């Protein structure tokens, strides 16, 4: 345990940023095929193909790279809170993106089906 963490506040802040990136990118969090495609891109390393120089990216490419980084933060917060015996959940965008990441991780063979 790394000390007291306010996981709920962290989740809210991350989700707010996920929602903002979703607006920029035109993501419909209720459109499962669209969200799964984005999750697949995040998990397959497509963010590395987006461009080498972050500051030289177009605004929508930059938003996508930031969304991919937020997915890593989301997973880190969930792992840390689980390690402290707590479950951390966000709202609609968090749940939609988290579910898509989980499903795509299974499809890509990154996790076992029973995990």
C-alpha positions as CSV (number, residue, x, y, z in Angstrom):
1,X,0.0,0.0,0.0
2,X,1.5,3.3,-1.0
3,X,-0.5,5.4,1.5
4,X,-3.9,7.1,1.3
5,X,-5.1,7.7,-2.2
6,X,-8.3,9.3,-3.2
7,X,-9.1,6.8,-6.0
8,X,-12.6,8.2,-6.5
9,X,-11.3,11.7,-7.2
10,X,-8.6,10.4,-9.5
11,X,-11.2,8.3,-11.4
12,X,-13.4,11.4,-11.8
13,X,-10.6,13.5,-13.1
14,X,-9.5,10.8,-15.5
15,X,-13.0,10.2,-16.7
16,X,-13.5,14.0,-17.3
17,X,-10.5,14.0,-19.5
18,X,-11.6,10.8,-21.3
19,X,-15.0,12.5,-22.0
20,X,-13.2,15.6,-23.3
21,X,-11.1,13.5,-25.7
22,X,-14.3,11.7,-26.7
23,X,-15.9,15.0,-27.7
24,X,-12.9,16.1,-29.7
25,X,-12.7,12.7,-31.5
26,X,-16.5,12.4,-31.9
27,X,-16.7,9.2,-29.9
28,X,-20.1,7.9,-29.0
29,X,-19.5,5.9,-25.8
30,X,-22.7,3.9,-26.5
31,X,-21.4,2.8,-29.9
32,X,-19.7,-0.5,-28.9
33,X,-18.0,-1.2,-32.3
34,X,-16.6,2.3,-32.4
35,X,-15.3,2.1,-28.8
36,X,-13.9,-1.3,-29.3
37,X,-12.0,-0.1,-32.4
38,X,-10.4,2.6,-30.3
39,X,-9.6,0.1,-27.6
40,X,-8.0,-2.2,-30.2
41,X,-5.9,0.7,-31.4
42,X,-4.8,1.6,-27.9
43,X,-3.8,-2.0,-27.1
44,X,-2.1,-2.8,-30.4
45,X,0.4,0.1,-30.1
46,X,-1.2,2.2,-32.7
47,X,-0.4,5.3,-30.6
48,X,3.2,4.7,-31.5
49,X,2.4,4.8,-35.2
50,X,0.4,8.1,-34.8
51,X,3.6,10.1,-35.0
52,X,7.0,10.3,-33.4
53,X,7.0,14.0,-32.4
54,X,4.0,14.6,-30.1
55,X,4.0,18.4,-30.5
56,X,3.9,18.0,-34.3
57,X,0.7,16.0,-34.4
58,X,-2.6,17.3,-35.7
59,X,-5.1,18.1,-32.9
60,X,-7.2,15.0,-33.4
61,X,-4.1,12.7,-33.5
62,X,-2.9,14.4,-30.3
63,X,-6.3,13.8,-28.7
64,X,-6.1,10.1,-29.6
65,X,-2.6,9.8,-28.1
66,X,-3.8,11.5,-25.0
67,X,-6.8,9.2,-24.8
68,X,-4.5,6.2,-25.1
69,X,-2.4,7.6,-22.2
70,X,-5.6,8.1,-20.2
71,X,-6.4,4.4,-20.7
72,X,-3.1,3.5,-19.1
73,X,-3.9,5.9,-16.2
74,X,-7.3,4.3,-15.8
75,X,-5.9,0.8,-15.6
76,X,-3.2,2.0,-13.1
77,X,-5.8,3.5,-10.8
78,X,-7.9,0.4,-10.9
79,X,-4.9,-1.8,-10.2
80,X,-3.7,0.3,-7.3
81,X,-7.1,0.6,-5.7
82,X,-7.6,-3.2,-6.1
83,X,-4.2,-3.6,-4.4
84,X,-5.6,-1.5,-1.5
85,X,-8.7,-3.7,-1.3
86,X,-11.0,-1.1,-3.1
87,X,-12.8,-1.2,-6.4
88,X,-12.6,2.0,-8.5
89,X,-15.2,2.7,-11.1
90,X,-16.0,5.7,-13.2
91,X,-19.1,6.8,-15.1
92,X,-20.4,6.0,-18.5
93,X,-17.3,6.8,-20.6
94,X,-15.0,5.0,-18.2
95,X,-17.2,1.9,-18.1
96,X,-17.6,1.9,-21.9
97,X,-13.9,2.3,-22.6
98,X,-12.9,-0.1,-19.8
99,X,-15.2,-2.8,-21.1
100,X,-14.0,-2.3,-24.6
101,X,-10.3,-2.5,-23.4
102,X,-11.1,-5.7,-21.5
103,X,-12.9,-7.3,-24.5
104,X,-10.2,-6.4,-27.0
105,X,-7.4,-7.5,-24.6
106,X,-9.1,-10.9,-24.6
107,X,-9.5,-10.9,-28.4
108,X,-5.9,-9.9,-28.9
109,X,-4.8,-12.7,-26.5
110,X,-3.4,-10.2,-23.9
111,X,-5.4,-11.8,-21.1
112,X,-6.9,-15.2,-20.6
113,X,-10.6,-15.5,-20.9
114,X,-11.0,-16.6,-17.3
115,X,-9.0,-13.6,-15.8
